[in-house]
Amino acid sequence: MKIIDLICTPGKSGFYFDDQKAIKMGAGHDGMFYEGEPVTEGFTSIRQAGESISVMLILEDGQVAFGDCAAVQYSGAGGRDPLFLADDFIPLIEGPIKDHLLGRELNSFKELAEEIDHLHIEGKRLHTAIRYGLTQAILDAVAKAQKRTMAEVIVDEYDTGVEIKRIPIFAQTGDDRYLNADKMIIKELEVLPHGLFNNVEEKTGKSGEKLAEYVEWLRDRVLSKRSDESYNPIFHIDVYGTIGDFTGNDVEWMVRYLKELEEKAKPFKLRIEGPMDVGNREDQIKILSLLTRRLDEEKIDVEIVADEWCNTLEDVIEFAREKAGHMIQIKTPDLGGINNTIEAVLKCKEAGVLAYCGGTCNETSRSAEILVNCSLATGADQQLAKPGMGVDEGYMIVNNEMNRVVAIANRKK
């Protein structure tokens, strides 16, 4: 089966592009807007509409395979590629990239995806968002050519040996961390609520007191509202480095604080994502490794999730090798080609570290569905409900695709 044409359309993503640096510097809210001027290159305002590009591959039998190019909410932060705007990149995809793909045989997803992921145009590697969407489309095309699910293609080509079955789903509250947590409790998500604690003064508290109060509220809310005692979600809260901000990145102070949070979360297990951001990969790995080790030594049952400065496959491998966190968030658009996401999950499992197939609220329904196939095929420990911050929509998309793929795979047995 060959590719005979390529078409692009601009699209909107499920959330927004936000200037993380400006927000952490104290930008105020005005409804859905942020007040003040952006500080990250490429932004025209602190918050602006998220964009995507659908890449459609026309196959010689008339089938259409497609994937969506998308970038994370906090583009340009933490060592990531710059802002991704559709008008800037469609000419590149419909020009030299299209020329490169026309007439190609769809014999192997892995081989063609790796080729595209390392492709250079005019001496430059493709933006991560382009590699992300193109490889999604290639996976869909190979699956259509073989009349199988995308997950089954991955299991075979990567010899994962994984049984295709459900994995835990994790959703994000956004700033509406109370009402949206209620939605998660009603629908009994396995992991919740994210929380978006990305500002010390406004959200986490100058000594972490606001975050601690929220953990207590969440514990009491689950205990009082769950339908029965069998529902025991994991609490996973992303603090965007703010614990490090108010502790001055003092590891022992962080250990004591996380011990307090552990007690407030009981009887539920607690994960803390991105406790600090020290500004570069090497130091981030060192301090996360030390914090992870100290929590284990003190037998504090709080799992650390690595995020910032863990952006590429090489980063994931290094963080996992150094045990810089109990769990690694594989922020799927940041890795470029989805072949890298597949490899990243497998490398985490080899290193004995939990693999969280994440991404961003700023993706699309299509990228979410395709990444569910990657998670199922590799046996990831957790899958993000995406896109958006409304909970219901992202959870519906991921949950329903997961159930469909599992049912189809089991039918063939």
C-alpha positions in Angstrom: 0.0 0.0 0.0 1.4 3.4 -1.1 0.8 7.0 -0.1 -0.5 8.9 -3.2 -1.3 12.3 -1.7 -1.0 14.5 1.4 -3.5 17.2 2.5 -3.3 19.6 5.5 -5.9 21.6 7.2 -5.5 24.1 10.1 -7.3 23.4 13.3 -7.8 24.4 16.9 -6.5 22.4 19.8 -8.4 21.5 23.0 -7.0 24.4 25.1 -4.6 27.3 24.8 -0.9 28.3 24.5 0.1 29.9 27.8 3.3 31.8 28.6 4.4 29.8 31.6 7.3 32.1 32.5 5.0 35.1 32.6 2.5 33.2 34.8 5.1 32.1 37.2 6.2 35.7 37.5 2.8 36.6 38.8 0.6 37.5 35.8 -3.0 38.0 37.1 -6.3 36.6 35.8 -9.1 38.5 34.2 -11.6 35.8 33.4 -10.0 33.4 30.9 -7.4 36.1 30.1 -4.1 36.7 31.8 -3.1 40.3 32.5 0.3 41.8 31.5 2.8 41.3 28.7 4.2 38.0 27.5 7.9 37.3 28.1 8.5 34.1 26.1 9.5 34.5 22.5 6.8 34.1 19.9 3.8 34.9 22.2 1.7 37.9 21.3 -0.3 37.6 24.6 0.2 35.5 27.8 -2.7 33.3 26.7 -3.6 32.7 23.1 -5.7 30.2 21.2 -4.1 26.7 20.7 -3.6 25.6 17.1 -3.1 22.3 15.3 -2.6 20.9 11.8 -4.4 17.8 10.6 -2.2 15.8 8.2 -4.2 13.5 5.9 -2.5 10.8 3.9 -4.4 9.5 0.9 -3.7 5.8 0.3 -3.8 4.1 -3.1 -7.0 2.2 -2.2 -8.8 5.4 -1.4 -8.5 5.2 2.4 -7.5 8.3 4.3 -5.2 8.1 7.4 -4.7 11.2 9.5 -2.9 12.5 12.6 -2.8 15.9 14.3 0.3 18.1 14.8 0.0 19.8 18.2 2.2 21.3 20.8 2.0 21.6 24.6 0.2 24.3 26.5 3.5 25.7 27.8 5.4 25.9 24.6 8.8 27.5 24.6 9.3 26.7 28.4 11.6 24.1 30.0 13.7 23.6 26.9 10.8 22.9 24.6 10.4 23.9 20.9 8.9 27.3 20.2 5.3 28.3 19.7 3.5 26.2 17.0 1.3 28.2 14.7 -0.5 26.5 11.8 0.1 29.2 9.1 3.8 29.1 9.7 4.2 25.3 9.1 1.5 24.2 6.6 3.7 25.3 3.6 6.5 23.2 4.9 4.3 20.1 5.3 2.6 20.5 1.9 5.9 21.2 0.2 9.1 19.3 0.9 7.6 16.9 3.4 4.9 15.9 1.0 7.4 15.4 -1.7 9.4 13.1 0.6 6.3 10.9 1.4 4.6 10.5 -1.9 4.9 7.0 -3.3 6.2 5.5 -0.1 5.2 2.0 0.8 3.5 1.4 4.1 5.3 -1.8 5.0 6.6 -0.7 8.5 5.4 2.0 10.8 8.6 1.9 12.9 11.0 2.3 9.9 9.1 5.2 8.3 8.3 6.9 11.6 12.0 6.9 12.6 13.0 8.2 9.1 10.5 11.1 9.4 11.4 11.8 13.0 15.0 12.3 12.0 14.3 14.2 8.7 16.0 17.5 8.2 14.8 20.2 5.8 17.3 22.8 4.8 19.6 21.6 7.6 16.9 21.8 10.3 15.1 19.1 12.1 11.3 19.3 12.0 9.4 21.0 14.8 8.3 18.4 17.4 4.7 19.1 16.6 5.1 18.2 13.0 6.9 15.0 13.8 4.2 14.2 16.3 1.4 14.6 13.7 3.1 13.0 10.8 4.0 9.8 12.7 0.4 9.6 14.0 -0.8 9.6 10.4 1.8 7.0 9.4 0.7 4.7 12.2 -2.9 5.1 11.1 -2.0 4.4 7.5 0.0 1.2 8.3 -2.9 0.0 10.5 -5.4 0.7 7.7 -3.2 -1.1 5.2 -3.1 -4.1 7.5 -6.7 -3.9 8.6 -5.7 -3.9 12.3 -5.8 -1.6 15.3 -2.9 0.8 15.7 -2.1 -0.9 19.1 -1.8 -4.3 17.4 0.7 -2.9 14.9 2.8 -1.5 17.7 2.7 -4.7 19.7 4.1 -6.7 16.7 6.6 -4.2 15.4 8.1 -3.5 18.8 7.7 -7.0 20.1 6.3 -5.6 23.4 4.7 -8.9 24.6 2.0 -6.8 26.2 -1.6 -7.9 26.6 -3.9 -5.1 25.3 -6.0 -4.2 28.4 -7.2 -1.1 30.2 -4.8 1.1 32.1 -5.5 3.8 34.6 -6.7 7.2 33.3 -5.7 10.5 34.8 -7.5 13.8 34.2 -6.7 17.5 34.7 -8.9 20.0 36.6 -7.3 23.2 35.3 -7.9 26.1 37.6 -11.4 24.9 38.4 -9.8 22.4 40.8 -12.9 21.9 43.0 -15.8 21.6 40.6 -13.7 19.5 38.2 -12.5 17.2 41.0 -16.2 16.5 41.7 -16.6 15.4 38.0 -13.7 13.0 38.4 -15.2 11.5 41.6 -18.6 11.0 40.0 -17.0 9.2 37.0 -14.6 7.4 39.3 -11.3 8.2 37.6 -8.5 6.1 38.7 -6.1 9.0 39.1 -7.0 12.6 39.9 -7.0 15.7 39.9 -3.8 17.4 38.5 -4.8 20.7 40.2 -2.6 23.2 38.3 -0.7 24.6 41.2 1.5 26.8 39.1 1.8 30.0 41.2 3.2 30.2 44.8 1.3 33.2 46.1 -2.1 32.5 44.5 -2.3 28.7 44.5 0.4 26.8 46.4 0.9 29.2 49.3 4.0 30.9 50.5 4.7 28.0 52.8 2.6 25.4 50.9 -0.4 25.9 53.1 -2.9 26.3 50.3 -1.8 23.1 48.6 -2.0 21.3 52.0 -5.6 22.6 52.5 -6.6 21.4 49.0 -5.2 17.9 49.7 -7.3 17.7 52.9 -10.4 18.9 51.0 -9.8 16.4 48.2 -9.4 13.5 50.7 -12.6 14.5 52.6 -14.5 15.0 49.3 -13.7 11.5 48.0 -14.5 9.9 51.4 -17.9 11.7 51.6 -19.0 11.5 47.9 -17.7 8.1 46.6 -20.4 5.6 45.8 -18.7 2.8 47.8 -15.4 2.1 49.6 -14.0 0.2 46.6 -13.2 3.5 44.9 -9.7 4.5 46.0 -8.2 6.9 43.5 -4.5 8.0 43.5 -4.0 11.7 44.1 -1.7 13.1 41.5 -1.0 16.8 41.8 1.2 18.9 39.5 2.9 21.8 41.3 5.0 23.2 38.4 8.1 23.6 40.6 6.4 25.7 43.2 7.4 23.6 46.2 11.0 24.2 45.2 10.2 27.9 44.9 9.0 28.3 48.5 11.6 26.0 50.0 14.5 27.4 48.0 15.0 23.9 46.6 16.1 22.6 50.0 15.6 18.8 49.7 15.2 18.2 53.4 12.6 20.9 53.7 10.8 19.3 50.8 11.0 15.9 52.4 9.4 17.3 55.6 6.7 19.1 53.6 5.9 16.0 51.5 5.6 14.0 54.7 2.9 16.4 55.8 1.1 16.0 52.5 1.2 12.3 52.8 -0.5 12.4 56.1 -3.2 14.7 54.8 -3.9 12.5 51.8 -4.4 9.3 53.8 -5.9 6.8 53.1 -5.2 7.7 49.5 -1.8 7.4 47.7 -0.2 10.7 46.7 1.9 11.6 43.7 3.5 15.0 43.3 4.6 16.1 39.8 7.3 18.6 39.1 8.2 19.5 42.7 10.9 21.9 41.6 12.4 23.4 38.4 16.0 24.3 38.8 16.5 25.6 35.2 18.5 22.9 33.5 18.4 19.1 32.9 21.6 18.1 34.7 20.7 19.8 38.0 17.1 18.7 37.6 18.1 15.1 37.4 20.4 15.4 40.4 17.9 17.0 42.7 15.0 14.8 41.7 17.2 11.7 42.2 18.1 12.9 45.6 14.5 13.8 46.6 13.3 10.4 45.3 16.0 8.6 47.3 15.4 10.5 50.5 11.6 9.9 50.3 12.3 6.1 49.9 14.9 6.2 52.8 12.3 7.9 55.1 9.6 5.5 53.9 7.4 8.4 52.9 4.7 7.0 50.6 4.7 9.9 48.1 5.7 9.3 44.5 7.6 11.9 42.6 6.7 12.5 38.9 9.3 14.0 36.6 8.2 16.5 34.1 10.2 19.7 33.4 13.5 19.2 31.5 12.4 15.7 30.6 11.3 16.5 27.0 13.0 14.1 24.6 13.5 10.3 24.4 17.1 10.8 25.5 15.9 12.8 28.5 13.4 10.1 29.5 16.2 7.5 29.3 18.5 9.6 31.5 15.9 10.5 34.1 14.8 6.8 34.3 18.4 5.5 34.6 19.1 7.9 37.4 15.8 7.2 39.1 15.0 10.9 39.0 11.4 10.3 40.1 9.3 7.3 40.8 7.3 8.0 37.6 8.3 9.8 34.4 5.7 11.8 32.5 6.2 11.2 28.8 5.0 14.5 27.5 4.1 13.0 24.1 4.2 16.1 21.9 7.6 17.1 23.3 9.1 13.9 22.1 8.3 14.5 18.5 7.5 11.3 16.6 5.2 8.9 18.5 7.8 6.2 17.9 9.8 8.0 20.6 6.8 7.8 23.0 6.6 4.1 22.4 10.4 3.7 23.0 10.1 5.9 26.1 7.5 3.8 27.8 9.5 0.6 27.1 12.7 2.2 28.4 11.0 3.3 31.7 9.7 -0.3 32.2 13.2 -1.6 31.6 14.6 0.8 34.2 11.9 -0.1 36.8 10.3 3.3 36.7 6.6 4.0 36.2 5.7 5.3 32.8 3.0 8.0 32.5 1.9 8.5 28.9 0.9 12.1 29.3 0.8 15.0 26.8 -1.1 18.2 27.2 -4.6 19.6 27.4 -3.7 21.5 24.2 -3.9 18.5 21.9 -6.8 17.2 19.8 -9.2 14.3 19.9 -7.3 12.6 17.2 -3.9 12.8 18.8 -5.5 11.6 22.1 -7.0 8.5 20.4 -3.8 7.5 18.7 -1.7 7.9 21.9 -4.2 5.6 23.7 -3.1 2.9 21.2 0.5 3.6 22.1 -0.1 3.3 25.8 -2.1 0.1 25.5 0.5 -1.5 23.2 3.3 -0.8 25.6 1.6 -1.3 28.9 2.0 2.2 30.2 1.1 2.7 33.9 -1.1 5.7 33.4 -2.8 7.6 30.5 -3.7 11.2 30.5 -7.3 12.1 29.6 -6.9 14.7 26.9 -7.5 17.2 25.4 -9.0 20.1 27.3 -9.5 21.0 31.0 -13.2 20.3 31.2 -12.6 16.7 32.3 -15.7 15.2 30.7 -14.7 15.6 27.1 -11.1 14.4 27.4 -12.1 11.5 29.6 -14.8 10.5 27.2 -12.4 10.5 24.2 -9.6 8.5 26.0 -11.9 6.1 27.9 -14.0 5.2 24.9 -11.1 4.7 22.5 -9.4 2.5 25.1 -12.5 0.4 25.4 -12.9 0.1 21.7 -9.3 -1.0 21.1 -9.4 -3.5 23.9 -12.7 -5.0 22.7 -11.4 -5.4 19.1 -8.1 -6.9 20.2 -9.9 -9.4 22.5 -12.4 -10.3 19.8 -9.5 -11.5 17.6 -8.4 -13.9 20.3 
